[in-house]
Structures are given as C-alpha cells and as structure tokens.
Amino acid sequence: MKKILLEAKNKKNYIVVITIGNRYYKKWKKKICPIIKNYCESNKIGLIAITNNLIDKSSEFFKKPQWQKLLVGQYLLNNRVNFENICIIDGDILINPFSPNIFNYHKKNKISVVSSRFNMPYDWQSSTRKISFYRKKFYSKKYALNSAINMTIKDLFKYHKLKHFDNFFCAGMYMFNKNFSKFMEKVFFKYKNNVKSITNGGDQTHVNYEFQSTKKINWLDYKFQALWNYEMANYYPFLYYNKDKKLIQNCIESSLSNNYFLHFAGSSFESDMIDSYNIKFLKNKLFFLGLNKYLKKNFTAKASGFFKPKQKK
C-alpha cells in the first residue's frame, strides 16, 4: 500500500503523495517523482507514495482517494513508520526542487494549509471569471459563465449545510504533526460514502469545515500551492487556444520557477496540461541554482556604463 522512496533524515519529515492505482503510480513515478525526489534529497525530507486504497471498497465509509489523505497519518503510525510531520499532496502537484523546505514554515500544534482565495498575486474573483470566459470561448459554448467555480466561500459552506468560515484552502496539500493523525481519521469516518459534495463526492468543503473548526490553522504562503488554473488564466491565456506542447512546457516551467508547489487541480483541460511536462527543469539545475543564489545575494548596485547586450541565437 505504501512505497518508501526516500527515508527521512534527522527531523523525520515526510512528503506523502497520493498515487492510488498501479497505472497512475507508474505514470507519476516516471514523470513527476524525479523532481519531487530531488527536492526531498536537498532538504533531507522523506518521500512516500500511497499506491492502494487505505479502506476496503465495500465499506460504507469508502470514499475517493482525496478523502483517504485523512487516513494516512494513522496508517503510517499503525505500520510503524517513524515520522514527526507529514505533508500530504495529490499526485498532480509539481515541486520546484530549488524552493525552500516547506517544513521550516510548519507549526507543530497546527494544520498547515494554503488559501485559495486570499494572499494570491491575482484577484480570486477576476481569475475565476477569466477561467469561465475562456472555457466558454475556446472549449465549449455550453460552459456556464455562472458555474460553481464562482461561488463565494459562504455559498459553498451553505450548499453543504456547514457553518461557514471567512477563508478557504485547496485540500490538495496539507501538513500536520503525527499528533493530529487520530483527529484526521475521525474526520474521515464521520462521513459515509454517500456524502453530498458539489465536486461529485470530493472532500474539499468538508475538510475546510473540519480543519478550520479546530481553530488551529497555519496559513502558508500561496507559493506552496499555486494553482495552475489561476496561473494560466492570468499569465498564459493563449494556452486556451494554442496547444503546442513545447509552449505549454515552457509556460509550466516559467510558472514553477516563480512558485514552490504547482497544483494542476481538477479534471479540466487546463489540469491535463501536466501531461505535457517533462523533467527538463532538472536539466537546467545549474541555471536555476545560479539564479536563486543571485536573488538572495546582498550587494550595492553601481553604474557600469552603457551596455546593450545582443540576444543569443
């Protein structure tokens, strides 16, 4: 059920990736794992892949893999995996291998998440409206401009008949200490397989309600879970009609270089663009290491005379 791809060092921090299903795991292992493993090695983080369902399909509590992230902590403890903190991510997340150690921003007594509404480099409402407009224009005339993607936080909680909060996170990534494992498991078994969800059995609104009800939330920088749908709508809208794989690859690499974790959330055409990604980013390792070093360097600027560089051919 689990594959330990990298043992954690020192602080026993693990990134756990949900890759349920042999076919899905093999695809992830080939295309995405190398870049995540590089990140983990650089920061002495362990890496585990969950490859099978953590609950029997015949159970009245069986739910989608997204929900099963809630079972991971207790499952690892039951299987005697020595860990302190885990960062659980969906299998459609890329990690910039040169980004900072996410566990350095975690607080042991809280659950760390990333807001998908606030503290972003773009406005949420205008972003979702752009996505809706572009999808209708370039994907299908039948796409509704007033679909659920534009629902307010309050309306989302109201739809699920849950108490609303003022913030909302994308549940594709969250981080917690092992002491939260039993709580996570209880949340999972609180809802049966017929749970009502606007995302066809998804976990997002319910997990938001349960986590925020603890009043123990640590909000991380948006860069730790930038959403590709928003990135594309705001920075690369030409990809809605230009399907050149090399162009898509370059845009993904550009987005990844400006963020830490990049999530291709959902089941839309935009999300499928992760299939255009390859590990070219690692081949440019020296370039990005040099760039990151320069960005962090302290120096005093001085006049060096006029110079007009020529573009390399």
C-alpha positions as CSV (number, residue, x, y, z in Angstrom):
1,M,0.0,0.0,0.0
2,K,2.9,2.3,0.6
3,K,6.3,2.7,-1.1
4,I,9.0,4.5,0.9
5,L,11.0,6.1,-1.9
6,L,13.3,8.0,0.4
7,E,14.0,7.7,4.1
8,A,13.6,10.9,6.1
9,K,16.7,12.3,7.9
10,N,17.1,14.0,11.3
11,K,13.7,15.6,11.9
12,K,11.6,12.7,10.4
13,N,9.6,14.9,8.0
14,Y,7.9,13.1,5.1
15,I,6.1,14.2,1.9
16,V,3.4,11.7,1.2
17,V,1.9,11.5,-2.3
18,I,-1.5,10.0,-3.1
19,T,-1.0,7.9,-6.2
20,I,-3.7,5.2,-5.9
21,G,-3.8,2.7,-8.7
22,N,-0.9,0.9,-10.4
23,R,-1.2,2.7,-13.7
24,Y,-1.5,6.1,-12.0
25,Y,1.5,5.4,-9.8
26,K,3.7,4.3,-12.7
27,K,2.9,7.4,-14.6
28,W,3.6,9.6,-11.6
29,K,6.9,7.7,-10.8
30,K,8.2,8.3,-14.3
31,K,7.1,11.9,-15.0
32,I,6.8,13.7,-11.6
33,C,8.7,11.7,-9.0
34,P,12.2,12.7,-10.1
35,I,11.6,16.4,-9.5
36,I,10.0,15.8,-6.1
37,K,12.7,13.4,-5.1
38,N,15.3,15.9,-5.9
39,Y,13.6,18.5,-3.7
40,C,13.3,15.9,-0.8
41,E,17.0,14.9,-1.1
42,S,18.1,18.6,-1.0
43,N,16.1,19.1,2.2
44,K,16.6,15.7,3.9
45,I,12.9,15.0,3.6
46,G,11.5,11.5,3.3
47,L,9.2,10.6,0.4
48,I,6.3,8.0,0.5
49,A,3.8,7.1,-2.2
50,I,0.4,5.6,-1.3
51,T,-0.4,3.3,-4.1
52,N,-3.6,1.4,-2.9
53,N,-6.8,2.3,-1.2
54,L,-6.5,2.6,2.6
55,I,-10.0,1.3,3.1
56,D,-12.0,-1.6,1.6
57,K,-14.3,-0.6,-1.3
58,S,-17.2,-2.5,0.3
59,S,-17.1,-0.3,3.4
60,E,-20.0,2.2,3.9
61,F,-17.2,4.8,4.6
62,F,-15.2,4.2,1.4
63,K,-14.6,7.4,-0.4
64,K,-12.4,8.9,-3.1
65,P,-8.6,9.0,-2.8
66,Q,-8.8,12.7,-1.9
67,W,-10.7,11.7,1.3
68,Q,-8.2,9.0,2.1
69,K,-5.5,11.6,2.7
70,L,-7.2,11.8,6.1
71,L,-6.2,8.2,6.9
72,V,-2.5,8.5,6.0
73,G,-1.2,9.6,9.4
74,Q,-2.8,6.8,11.4
75,Y,-2.0,4.3,8.7
76,L,1.7,5.2,8.9
77,L,1.7,5.0,12.7
78,N,0.0,1.6,12.6
79,N,2.7,0.4,10.1
80,R,5.5,1.7,12.4
81,V,6.8,4.4,10.1
82,N,8.9,6.7,12.2
83,F,7.7,10.2,11.4
84,E,7.1,13.5,13.2
85,N,5.4,15.7,10.5
86,I,3.9,14.8,7.1
87,C,3.0,17.0,4.1
88,I,0.3,15.2,2.1
89,I,0.0,16.1,-1.6
90,D,-2.1,15.0,-4.5
91,G,-0.3,13.3,-7.4
92,D,-0.9,16.2,-9.7
93,I,1.5,18.6,-7.9
94,L,4.9,19.6,-9.2
95,I,7.6,20.9,-6.8
96,N,10.3,23.4,-7.7
97,P,13.4,21.5,-6.4
98,F,15.2,24.7,-5.6
99,S,12.4,26.1,-3.3
100,P,12.7,26.3,0.5
101,N,12.0,23.5,2.8
102,I,8.2,23.6,3.5
103,F,8.6,22.0,6.9
104,N,10.5,25.1,8.1
105,Y,7.2,27.0,7.8
106,H,5.1,24.5,9.6
107,K,3.9,24.8,13.3
108,K,3.7,21.6,15.2
109,N,0.5,22.4,17.0
110,K,-1.4,23.4,13.9
111,I,-2.5,22.2,10.5
112,S,-0.7,24.0,7.7
113,V,-2.7,24.8,4.5
114,V,-2.7,27.3,1.6
115,S,-5.6,29.7,1.0
116,S,-7.1,29.5,-2.5
117,R,-8.9,32.9,-2.0
118,F,-6.6,35.4,-0.4
119,N,-2.9,36.5,-0.4
120,M,-2.5,35.5,-4.1
121,P,-0.7,37.5,-6.7
122,Y,-4.1,37.9,-8.5
123,D,-7.7,38.6,-7.5
124,W,-9.7,35.4,-7.0
125,Q,-13.0,36.7,-8.5
126,S,-11.5,38.1,-11.6
127,S,-9.4,34.9,-12.0
128,T,-12.4,32.5,-11.8
129,R,-14.4,34.7,-14.2
130,K,-11.5,34.7,-16.7
131,I,-11.4,30.9,-16.5
132,S,-15.2,30.7,-17.1
133,F,-15.0,33.1,-20.0
134,Y,-12.0,31.4,-21.7
135,R,-13.6,27.9,-21.2
136,K,-16.8,29.1,-22.9
137,K,-14.9,30.9,-25.7
138,F,-12.4,28.2,-26.5
139,Y,-13.6,24.9,-25.0
140,S,-17.4,24.7,-25.2
141,K,-20.2,27.1,-25.9
142,K,-22.2,25.1,-23.4
143,Y,-20.0,26.1,-20.5
144,A,-21.9,28.1,-17.9
145,L,-20.4,31.5,-17.0
146,N,-22.1,31.4,-13.6
147,S,-21.0,27.9,-12.6
148,A,-19.9,26.7,-9.1
149,I,-16.3,27.8,-9.7
150,N,-17.5,31.4,-9.0
151,M,-19.3,30.5,-5.7
152,T,-18.4,32.6,-2.7
153,I,-16.9,30.9,0.4
154,K,-20.2,31.5,2.3
155,D,-22.2,29.9,-0.5
156,L,-20.0,26.9,-0.7
157,F,-20.5,26.1,3.0
158,K,-24.2,26.9,2.7
159,Y,-24.6,24.4,-0.2
160,H,-23.0,21.7,2.0
161,K,-25.1,22.8,5.1
162,L,-22.0,23.6,7.1
163,K,-21.0,26.5,9.2
164,H,-19.1,29.0,7.1
165,F,-15.6,30.5,7.7
166,D,-14.0,33.5,6.2
167,N,-11.2,31.7,4.4
168,F,-10.9,28.6,2.2
169,F,-8.0,26.4,1.3
170,C,-7.3,23.9,-1.5
171,A,-7.2,20.5,0.1
172,G,-4.7,19.1,-2.4
173,M,-2.0,19.8,0.1
174,Y,-1.9,20.0,3.9
175,M,0.7,19.4,6.6
176,F,0.3,18.1,10.1
177,N,2.2,16.6,13.1
178,K,1.6,12.9,13.9
179,N,-0.5,14.0,17.0
180,F,-3.2,15.1,14.5
181,S,-3.4,11.6,13.0
182,K,-6.3,10.3,15.2
183,F,-8.2,13.5,14.6
184,M,-7.8,13.1,10.8
185,E,-9.0,9.5,11.0
186,K,-12.1,10.6,13.0
187,V,-13.0,13.2,10.3
188,F,-12.8,10.5,7.6
189,F,-15.2,8.2,9.4
190,K,-17.6,11.0,10.3
191,Y,-18.8,10.9,6.7
192,K,-20.2,7.9,4.8
193,N,-19.8,7.2,1.1
194,N,-23.0,9.0,0.2
195,V,-21.7,12.3,1.5
196,K,-23.1,15.2,-0.5
197,S,-20.5,17.3,-2.3
198,I,-20.6,19.9,-5.0
199,T,-17.5,18.3,-6.5
200,N,-19.1,14.9,-7.1
201,G,-18.0,13.2,-3.8
202,G,-15.0,15.4,-3.2
203,D,-13.6,16.3,0.2
204,Q,-12.7,20.0,-0.1
205,T,-15.5,21.9,1.7
206,H,-16.0,19.3,4.4
207,V,-12.2,19.2,5.1
208,N,-12.2,23.0,5.2
209,Y,-15.0,23.0,7.8
210,E,-13.4,20.3,10.0
211,F,-9.9,21.7,10.0
212,Q,-11.0,25.4,10.5
213,S,-13.3,24.3,13.3
214,T,-10.2,23.3,15.3
215,K,-9.0,27.0,15.2
216,K,-5.6,25.5,14.7
217,I,-4.7,26.6,11.2
218,N,-1.4,27.8,9.9
219,W,-1.8,29.7,6.6
220,L,1.2,29.2,4.4
221,D,2.5,31.3,1.5
222,Y,0.5,30.8,-1.7
223,K,3.7,29.8,-3.4
224,F,3.4,26.5,-1.6
225,Q,0.3,25.6,-3.6
226,A,0.0,27.8,-6.6
227,L,-3.0,26.7,-8.7
228,W,-2.2,26.2,-12.4
229,N,-5.8,27.1,-13.5
230,Y,-5.3,30.6,-12.0
231,E,-1.7,30.9,-13.3
232,M,-2.8,30.0,-16.8
233,A,-5.8,32.4,-16.9
234,N,-3.8,35.3,-15.6
235,Y,-0.4,34.8,-17.3
236,Y,-0.8,32.4,-20.1
237,P,-4.3,32.7,-21.5
238,F,-3.0,32.0,-25.1
239,L,-2.7,28.3,-24.0
240,Y,-6.5,28.1,-24.2
241,Y,-6.2,28.0,-28.0
242,N,-2.5,27.2,-28.6
243,K,-1.9,23.5,-27.8
244,D,1.8,23.4,-28.7
245,K,3.4,21.0,-26.2
246,K,6.7,22.8,-26.2
247,L,5.0,26.1,-25.5
248,I,3.0,24.5,-22.7
249,Q,6.2,23.0,-21.2
250,N,7.9,26.4,-21.2
251,C,4.9,28.1,-19.5
252,I,4.7,25.4,-16.9
253,E,8.5,25.8,-16.2
254,S,8.1,29.6,-16.0
255,S,5.3,29.2,-13.5
256,L,7.2,26.6,-11.5
257,S,10.3,28.9,-11.3
258,N,8.1,31.6,-9.7
259,N,6.5,29.3,-7.2
260,Y,7.3,26.4,-4.9
261,F,4.5,23.9,-5.4
262,L,2.3,24.0,-8.5
263,H,-1.0,22.2,-8.4
264,F,-2.9,21.1,-11.5
265,A,-6.1,20.7,-9.5
266,G,-9.4,19.5,-11.0
267,S,-10.3,17.5,-14.1
268,S,-10.4,20.2,-16.7
269,F,-8.4,20.7,-19.9
270,E,-6.1,23.0,-18.1
271,S,-5.3,20.4,-15.5
272,D,-4.5,17.8,-18.1
273,M,-1.6,20.0,-19.3
274,I,0.5,18.4,-16.6
275,D,0.9,15.6,-19.1
276,S,3.0,17.9,-21.3
277,Y,5.5,18.3,-18.5
278,N,8.9,16.6,-18.5
279,I,11.9,16.8,-16.2
280,K,13.6,19.4,-18.3
281,F,13.6,21.5,-15.1
282,L,16.2,19.3,-13.6
283,K,18.4,19.6,-16.7
284,N,18.6,23.3,-16.1
285,K,19.7,22.8,-12.5
286,L,22.9,24.8,-12.6
287,F,21.0,27.7,-14.2
288,F,18.3,27.8,-11.5
289,L,20.7,27.3,-8.7
290,G,22.7,30.3,-10.0
291,L,19.5,32.4,-10.3
292,N,18.4,31.5,-6.8
293,K,21.8,32.3,-5.4
294,Y,21.9,35.7,-7.2
295,L,18.4,36.6,-6.0
296,K,19.4,36.1,-2.3
297,K,22.8,37.9,-2.7
298,N,23.3,41.2,-0.9
299,F,25.2,43.8,-2.9
300,T,25.3,47.6,-3.6
301,A,24.4,48.5,-7.2
302,K,26.8,50.8,-9.1
303,A,26.9,52.3,-12.6
304,S,28.9,50.2,-15.0
305,G,28.5,52.2,-18.2
306,F,26.0,51.8,-21.1
307,F,25.8,48.2,-22.4
308,K,23.3,46.8,-24.9
309,P,23.6,43.0,-24.9
310,K,22.8,41.1,-28.1
311,Q,20.3,38.3,-27.9
312,K,21.8,34.8,-28.4
313,K,20.7,33.0,-31.4
